[in-house]
Structure formats: structure tokens, C-alpha cells
Amino acid sequence: MLGATGYTGRELVGLLARHPRVELAFATSQGEAGASLRAVHRAAPELTLRRAEDAPLGEVDVVFSCLPHGESARWAEAALQAGARVIDLSHDLRVVGEQTPAWAREAVYGLPELHRERIAGARLVANPGCYPTAALLALAPLLRRGLVAGPVIIDAASGVTGAGRAPRRELLFAELAEDFRAYAVGNVHRHLAELRDQVRRLADQPAPELVFTPHLLPVKRGILETIYVPLREPLPEPRQLWLEDYAAEPCVRVLPHAPALADVVGTSQVALGVTAAAGVSAPLLIVLAALDNLLKGAAGQAVQNLNLLFGWPETEGLPL
């Protein structure tokens, strides 16, 4: 495992340490090399953290990369060349475009509810971002049926672990407590690239425009998104599409009420709620989505993808 000491890495260490079919062979940290992995997570095996340069990539079946955005791709390539499968949790490989190198074009976007069959046969999985996971599962039933009429507005709020573990003044407790603020305002957040890419793939016709504004919550973990979707036609029973599409999905729950962080924190579930907006001149749905950004939004989804890669029960080792 590459990058074991960030918030996502530590969460993944805990999941893998308890997984009945997994043996954690190595873990890396550039800043804490030489320390014990058990100091990162009490459930971890007694391994000494290494630098990435010293990782035995060719001696394992699969490599997880929790390295920073912009750094992870080169290590994913090295692991593939060494013969391992790769699950990359960074932003680096989520969108395949004209500038994507040949080796990375085989990357499968690792959202099981959308790409389960392709994930099962993949060598390289690009684990989705936390915000896009919630938004895409919220929007997929409408996009597949061509029901979205206009720009989709996504207001999303995340706990502070979504900003990473590196020390930053604006993330100090005294700066966060009793506050709530937007960031990346102006529709410029990096997650928009993968959101737009996947929305284009899902849409039954030209993809709707997206307006995405993230916010920082003064809590440790959890994401809540409120999504406003103009419709081409009214839906008499709005929840029915989601109930149909996700009836067999082990990590998606469609609730009869608006989801809250308390419904999902500590689990690998996405909770969805759907209601029609009253008092508007054209049909508008409000879709709400909640998930734990470190589990279904990152490490839990990576383990879900691991299980698919090796044909194991999909939720094995996951807190549900």
C-alpha cells in the first residue's frame, strides 16, 4: 500500500487489516518512513513504514495508492509494470482524455453501481472522488432515462478529513469550529472533470450542465449533497426510479426521508432521498445524498473494488 498515513490511507489500513482474505505486505510513508504501521492504526500488522522507492511492487497481487494528486499516477504505472493490479485513490486517472498516456487508458472508473462488470476484469481501477460518488448515484436514474431538462445545481458539504491531513492554517480547530463556508466557488473544483465525464457517459442525450459548489463542515467526516434537478416532465412517484435502480445494491439505501450524516458515518453506504419541489413553475426534483467521505467516498469503495477484482463477496470486510 502506497501512502498509508493520510486520512484515507489510515482508513484503508484499518479495513485491510480486518479483511479475512487480505495480507498487508507493505505500507509506505515519505514523512514517517521507519515508524511502525501500528502507530498509524491499532489494528494494523507490525510492519515498518517504507519510502515508496523501497516498496516491493512486484511481490504483491494488488497495490493501493493513496498518494497525493499529481504524484500517484507514476507509482500506479510502476506497479502495473511490476505485474500488480492497481487501485488508485487519487484524482490522476479518473478521466481518460487525449493527453492520457497509453498505459493509463485502460483505467476503469471504480464506481461499482455503474461499472461493476468492467471493474471485475480490470488491471487498473481509478477509485472515484467522494463528492462525485454521491452526486453520480443521486443523478444516475434520471440521466439514464433522459429526464434532466437543464442545469443541475449541486450544493455539497464535507467534513474536514476530505481536505487531507497536511497541516494548514485554515483547517485548524479554532478556524473551523462554529463556522461553515464555501470554497472553490465559481464552478472550478477539480471533481467537476470526473463528474462531467461520467454524466456524459450516463446521459441518454446531450449531458446537462453542472454547477457544483463545495462547502466545508466543522465535523470530522461525512458528506451531504443537495442537488436541484429540473425535469422534462413531472414524476408522479419520484422515489420509484431510485428504488428500482438500487433495489439490489448493497451499498445504496433509498430513504423515505431526507438523509443526514448520522445515517451514513461509519458505514460504506450512500443514503439517498428524493422529493419534488413545491411552488415552482416547472417540475424540479431535490435529490439528497449522504455518505462517509472516508468509506464509500474513498477507502470503503476501494475495498469494494478489491472484492470485485478477485471475485469475492462484494461487501466482505466492509462496515455496512
Wavefront OBJ file of the C-alpha trace (Angstrom):
o trace
v 0.000 0.000 0.000
v 1.355 3.382 -1.037
v 0.579 6.357 1.198
v -0.585 4.795 4.447
v -0.557 7.776 6.791
v -3.064 10.235 5.327
v -6.672 10.070 6.452
v -7.721 7.868 3.538
v -4.638 5.687 3.904
v -5.204 5.166 7.608
v -8.843 4.263 6.982
v -7.807 1.779 4.310
v -5.157 0.235 6.563
v -7.856 -0.495 9.144
v -10.178 -2.089 6.586
v -7.450 -4.236 5.020
v -6.106 -5.330 8.413
v -9.537 -6.766 9.257
v -10.313 -8.206 5.808
v -10.390 -12.020 6.067
v -8.750 -12.588 2.647
v -6.070 -9.883 2.690
v -2.496 -9.831 3.941
v -0.971 -6.375 4.037
v 2.565 -6.886 2.738
v 3.979 -3.345 2.903
v 2.959 0.242 3.590
v 4.736 3.454 2.664
v 5.032 6.968 4.007
v 7.520 9.554 2.814
v 7.267 11.583 6.024
v 7.067 8.729 8.552
v 9.310 6.062 6.985
v 10.930 3.946 9.664
v 7.997 4.193 12.066
v 5.665 1.315 12.856
v 2.468 0.954 10.836
v 0.730 0.014 14.075
v 1.277 3.583 15.242
v -0.962 4.623 12.340
v -3.753 2.156 13.122
v -4.041 -0.124 16.149
v -5.432 -2.987 14.050
v -2.511 -2.925 11.608
v 0.127 -5.658 11.440
v 3.562 -4.930 12.835
v 5.167 -3.534 9.690
v 7.791 -0.828 9.323
v 6.728 2.010 7.066
v 8.939 2.341 3.975
v 9.551 5.045 1.430
v 7.699 4.474 -1.838
v 11.023 3.937 -3.623
v 11.628 0.847 -1.461
v 8.202 -0.758 -1.946
v 8.317 -4.328 -3.363
v 5.652 -3.639 -6.005
v 6.306 -6.867 -7.880
v 5.738 -9.094 -4.845
v 2.038 -8.409 -4.309
v -1.210 -9.109 -6.169
v -2.633 -5.609 -5.874
v -1.268 -2.177 -4.959
v -3.448 0.525 -3.434
v -2.191 4.055 -3.994
v -3.335 6.745 -1.568
v -0.637 9.153 -2.692
v -1.379 12.846 -3.350
v -2.991 14.045 -6.555
v -0.333 14.622 -9.196
v 2.080 12.134 -7.654
v 0.097 8.913 -7.684
v -0.002 8.163 -11.420
v 3.715 7.439 -11.815
v 3.584 4.908 -8.998
v 0.479 3.305 -10.470
v 2.394 2.863 -13.729
v 5.354 1.355 -11.869
v 3.087 -1.104 -10.052
v 1.437 -2.180 -13.313
v 4.833 -2.707 -14.918
v 5.838 -4.815 -11.913
v 2.856 -7.107 -12.567
v 0.429 -5.978 -9.856
v -3.125 -4.821 -10.243
v -3.684 -1.250 -9.079
v -6.467 0.592 -7.275
v -5.591 4.270 -7.383
v -7.414 6.576 -4.954
v -6.109 9.855 -6.359
v -7.632 12.125 -8.999
v -4.899 11.303 -11.512
v -6.548 8.507 -13.536
v -10.272 9.166 -13.240
v -10.739 10.893 -16.600
v -9.341 9.401 -19.792
v -8.701 12.103 -22.386
v -6.470 12.967 -25.315
v -3.493 13.661 -23.051
v -3.832 10.374 -21.126
v -0.779 8.123 -21.716
v -1.417 4.778 -23.378
v -0.821 2.725 -20.240
v -3.493 4.666 -18.310
v -6.224 4.379 -20.946
v -7.256 1.018 -19.557
v -8.260 2.602 -16.229
v -11.818 1.721 -15.197
v -13.765 4.264 -13.172
v -14.336 2.373 -9.939
v -17.963 3.127 -9.096
v -19.378 -0.412 -8.752
v -23.004 0.600 -9.095
v -22.231 1.932 -12.592
v -19.294 -0.178 -13.827
v -19.371 -3.448 -11.890
v -18.647 -5.797 -14.801
v -15.743 -3.734 -16.143
v -14.190 -3.432 -12.684
v -14.221 -7.204 -12.245
v -11.891 -7.676 -15.225
v -9.677 -4.629 -14.711
v -5.961 -4.312 -14.062
v -6.223 -0.616 -13.195
v -9.084 0.924 -11.215
v -9.464 4.672 -10.679
v -11.321 4.974 -7.392
v -13.874 7.837 -7.641
v -13.829 11.036 -5.653
v -16.096 11.380 -2.633
v -18.232 14.237 -3.968
v -18.740 12.582 -7.397
v -19.696 9.232 -5.840
v -22.649 10.807 -4.053
v -23.680 13.044 -6.950
v -23.478 10.373 -9.646
v -25.506 7.841 -7.692
v -28.063 10.535 -6.960
v -28.368 11.551 -10.622
v -27.942 8.246 -12.480
v -31.617 7.154 -12.528
v -32.641 10.457 -14.131
v -29.722 10.660 -16.560
v -30.249 7.131 -17.867
v -33.844 7.975 -18.757
v -33.144 11.367 -20.319
v -35.300 13.187 -17.776
v -32.958 16.063 -16.904
v -34.090 19.318 -18.530
v -31.464 21.891 -17.651
v -28.507 22.837 -15.483
v -28.086 20.688 -12.370
v -27.060 22.551 -9.224
v -25.063 20.578 -6.655
v -24.539 22.115 -3.219
v -22.210 19.816 -1.287
v -20.769 19.938 2.212
v -17.916 17.789 3.524
v -16.235 17.095 6.808
v -12.670 18.339 7.218
v -10.973 14.961 6.607
v -11.872 15.483 2.955
v -9.235 18.235 2.843
v -6.405 15.853 3.734
v -4.051 15.516 6.703
v -1.397 18.056 5.742
v -1.290 20.906 8.308
v -2.947 24.080 7.005
v -3.880 27.179 8.962
v -7.457 27.351 7.621
v -8.061 23.797 8.880
v -7.062 24.448 12.487
v -9.799 23.769 15.040
v -10.085 27.425 16.010
v -10.575 28.360 12.353
v -13.206 25.679 11.665
v -15.280 25.470 14.821
v -18.638 27.261 14.719
v -18.121 28.162 11.067
v -19.435 26.985 7.692
v -18.012 28.172 4.399
v -17.921 27.531 0.675
v -14.697 27.018 -1.267
v -13.676 26.585 -4.914
v -16.550 28.966 -5.657
v -17.186 29.676 -9.322
v -17.614 26.114 -10.630
v -13.879 25.388 -10.609
v -13.446 22.382 -8.276
v -11.265 19.582 -9.699
v -14.023 16.995 -9.167
v -16.045 18.635 -11.913
v -13.894 16.943 -14.572
v -14.856 13.434 -13.486
v -18.446 14.472 -12.778
v -18.850 15.853 -16.295
v -17.147 12.840 -17.830
v -19.376 10.322 -16.081
v -22.531 12.390 -16.624
v -21.785 12.399 -20.371
v -21.499 8.606 -20.289
v -24.776 8.215 -18.383
v -26.890 10.739 -20.254
v -29.399 9.405 -22.756
v -28.982 12.656 -24.725
v -26.666 15.707 -24.521
v -25.431 15.953 -20.957
v -26.804 18.738 -18.737
v -24.550 21.447 -17.435
v -23.408 21.142 -13.815
v -22.943 23.867 -11.225
v -21.008 22.462 -8.268
v -20.214 24.362 -5.063
v -18.460 22.531 -2.206
v -18.601 23.652 1.427
v -16.540 22.801 4.487
v -18.377 21.482 7.525
v -16.884 21.749 11.044
v -17.107 17.956 11.524
v -14.529 15.209 11.012
v -16.226 13.121 8.350
v -19.284 12.823 6.168
v -20.697 14.453 3.040
v -24.204 15.788 2.428
v -25.220 16.968 -1.033
v -28.400 18.793 -2.015
v -28.954 18.521 -5.760
v -31.529 20.539 -7.706
v -32.631 18.851 -10.945
v -35.028 20.454 -13.483
v -37.134 17.759 -15.157
v -38.507 17.373 -18.683
v -41.741 16.022 -17.222
v -43.233 15.588 -13.748
v -42.699 12.304 -11.929
v -45.823 11.122 -10.084
v -43.816 8.954 -7.647
v -40.307 10.474 -7.537
v -38.636 7.835 -5.333
v -39.702 4.948 -7.556
v -36.841 5.301 -10.073
v -34.217 5.100 -7.328
v -35.974 2.194 -5.639
v -35.979 0.302 -8.937
v -32.380 1.032 -9.892
v -30.837 0.367 -6.484
v -33.031 -2.443 -5.150
v -30.173 -4.953 -5.337
v -27.326 -2.600 -4.430
v -25.728 -3.475 -1.078
v -24.150 -0.042 -0.585
v -27.061 2.213 -1.559
v -30.144 2.972 0.537
v -33.116 4.972 -0.671
v -34.706 6.532 2.399
v -38.274 7.763 2.865
v -36.875 10.908 4.463
v -34.040 13.364 3.859
v -30.722 11.629 4.660
v -28.355 13.004 7.282
v -24.713 12.377 8.160
v -25.875 10.249 11.079
v -27.369 7.794 8.570
v -24.013 7.018 6.962
v -20.954 7.968 9.041
v -19.038 4.810 9.913
v -20.680 2.830 7.091
v -19.995 2.078 3.437
v -23.471 3.211 2.414
v -24.767 6.043 0.279
v -28.142 7.251 1.575
v -30.438 8.928 -0.942
v -33.609 10.924 -0.538
v -35.857 12.339 -3.281
v -38.648 14.893 -3.147
v -40.430 17.143 -5.622
v -40.066 20.885 -5.101
v -43.300 22.707 -4.370
v -44.194 26.215 -5.515
v -42.165 26.256 -8.735
v -43.397 26.846 -12.279
v -41.589 23.873 -13.856
v -41.017 20.363 -12.442
v -37.975 20.301 -10.161
v -36.637 17.447 -8.062
v -34.493 17.825 -4.963
v -32.230 14.814 -4.559
v -30.188 14.475 -1.378
v -27.205 12.186 -0.944
v -25.108 11.417 2.129
v -22.020 9.261 2.567
v -18.935 8.856 4.720
v -16.157 10.502 2.708
v -13.512 8.127 4.085
v -15.515 4.939 3.485
v -17.883 4.851 0.498
v -16.196 8.076 -0.605
v -12.689 6.557 -0.572
v -11.288 3.564 1.363
v -14.518 1.570 1.627
v -15.134 1.913 -2.093
v -11.547 0.795 -2.755
v -12.198 -2.394 -0.775
v -15.483 -2.885 -2.633
v -13.462 -2.686 -5.863
v -10.841 -5.075 -4.470
v -13.558 -7.640 -3.786
v -14.850 -7.293 -7.337
v -11.354 -7.690 -8.804
v -10.871 -11.038 -7.104
v -14.422 -12.374 -7.275
v -15.004 -12.204 -3.523
v -18.325 -11.218 -1.912
v -18.647 -7.543 -2.756
v -19.163 -6.261 0.785
v -16.659 -8.539 2.502
v -14.588 -6.589 5.026
v -16.839 -3.526 4.857
v -18.829 -1.914 7.671
v -22.413 -1.701 6.433
l 1 2 3 4 5 6 7 8 9 10 11 12 13 14 15 16 17 18 19 20 21 22 23 24 25 26 27 28 29 30 31 32 33 34 35 36 37 38 39 40 41 42 43 44 45 46 47 48 49 50 51 52 53 54 55 56 57 58 59 60 61 62 63 64 65 66 67 68 69 70 71 72 73 74 75 76 77 78 79 80 81 82 83 84 85 86 87 88 89 90 91 92 93 94 95 96 97 98 99 100 101 102 103 104 105 106 107 108 109 110 111 112 113 114 115 116 117 118 119 120 121 122 123 124 125 126 127 128 129 130 131 132 133 134 135 136 137 138 139 140 141 142 143 144 145 146 147 148 149 150 151 152 153 154 155 156 157 158 159 160 161 162 163 164 165 166 167 168 169 170 171 172 173 174 175 176 177 178 179 180 181 182 183 184 185 186 187 188 189 190 191 192 193 194 195 196 197 198 199 200 201 202 203 204 205 206 207 208 209 210 211 212 213 214 215 216 217 218 219 220 221 222 223 224 225 226 227 228 229 230 231 232 233 234 235 236 237 238 239 240 241 242 243 244 245 246 247 248 249 250 251 252 253 254 255 256 257 258 259 260 261 262 263 264 265 266 267 268 269 270 271 272 273 274 275 276 277 278 279 280 281 282 283 284 285 286 287 288 289 290 291 292 293 294 295 296 297 298 299 300 301 302 303 304 305 306 307 308 309 310 311 312 313 314 315 316 317 318 319 320
